[in-house]
Amino acid sequence: MAEGPMTLRKILLSPLVHFFALGALIFAAFAALDDEPVAPPPDEISLTPQEAVRLVQRFTAMFRIGIIPMPSQSTKSWSGTSTIITTRRCAATL
């Protein structure tokens, strides 16, 4: 067997290999012991039933007091300025 400059024994005894092996072991231990729940995807919205009811009530209340026109009542397109005005009116009335 020819003895080259880097034999398998030299490679396995290298401090760099030990450093990477220890790092991989620590990483695997943290991944296995992590009990934090997985965060939902960023494009997923999750609501409790109480939050959903509250959103529906506020949205229908805005229709009743005329802050948001019904789609059949709206004849002009919404621009950025009218959206800002609507938001200010909404904040002032609620």
C-alpha positions in Angstrom: 0.0 0.0 0.0 1.5 3.3 -1.0 1.8 6.0 1.6 0.6 9.2 0.0 0.8 12.7 1.6 -2.8 12.4 2.9 -3.7 9.0 4.1 -7.1 8.2 5.5 -5.6 8.0 9.0 -4.2 11.5 8.7 -7.5 12.8 7.5 -9.4 11.3 10.3 -7.0 12.6 12.9 -7.2 16.1 11.5 -8.5 18.8 13.9 -10.6 20.3 11.0 -12.4 17.0 10.6 -13.1 16.9 14.3 -14.4 20.4 14.2 -16.8 19.7 11.4 -18.0 16.4 13.0 -18.6 18.1 16.4 -20.5 20.9 14.6 -22.7 18.5 12.8 -23.3 16.6 16.0 -24.3 19.7 17.9 -26.5 20.8 15.0 -28.3 17.4 14.9 -28.8 17.5 18.6 -30.4 20.9 18.5 -32.6 19.9 15.6 -33.8 16.7 17.5 -34.4 18.5 20.8 -36.1 21.6 19.4 -39.6 21.6 20.8 -40.7 24.9 19.4 -43.7 24.5 17.1 -43.2 25.0 13.4 -44.2 28.4 12.3 -47.1 28.5 9.7 -46.1 29.4 6.2 -46.0 33.2 5.6 -48.9 33.0 3.1 -51.2 31.3 5.6 -53.6 33.3 7.8 -54.9 31.5 10.9 -57.7 32.9 13.0 -59.4 31.7 16.1 -63.2 31.5 15.8 -63.6 34.6 18.0 -61.3 36.6 15.8 -63.2 35.6 12.7 -66.5 36.6 14.3 -65.0 39.9 15.3 -63.7 40.6 11.8 -67.1 39.8 10.2 -68.9 42.1 12.7 -66.6 45.0 12.1 -66.8 44.5 8.3 -70.6 44.4 8.2 -70.7 47.4 10.6 -68.6 49.4 8.1 -71.1 48.5 5.3 -74.0 49.6 7.5 -72.6 53.1 8.3 -71.5 53.7 4.8 -67.7 53.7 5.1 -67.4 50.9 2.5 -69.8 51.1 -0.4 -71.4 47.9 -1.6 -69.9 46.7 -4.9 -73.1 47.5 -6.7 -73.1 51.1 -5.3 -69.5 51.8 -6.4 -69.3 53.4 -9.8 -65.8 54.9 -9.7 -62.5 53.1 -9.3 -60.6 53.3 -6.1 -57.4 55.3 -6.2 -54.7 55.6 -3.6 -56.0 58.9 -2.2 -59.6 57.7 -1.8 -58.3 54.7 0.1 -56.4 56.9 2.5 -59.5 59.1 3.0 -61.7 56.0 3.6 -59.2 54.7 6.1 -59.2 58.0 8.0 -63.0 58.1 8.0 -63.0 54.6 9.3 -60.6 55.3 12.1 -62.6 58.5 13.0 -66.0 56.8 13.2 -64.9 53.6 15.1 
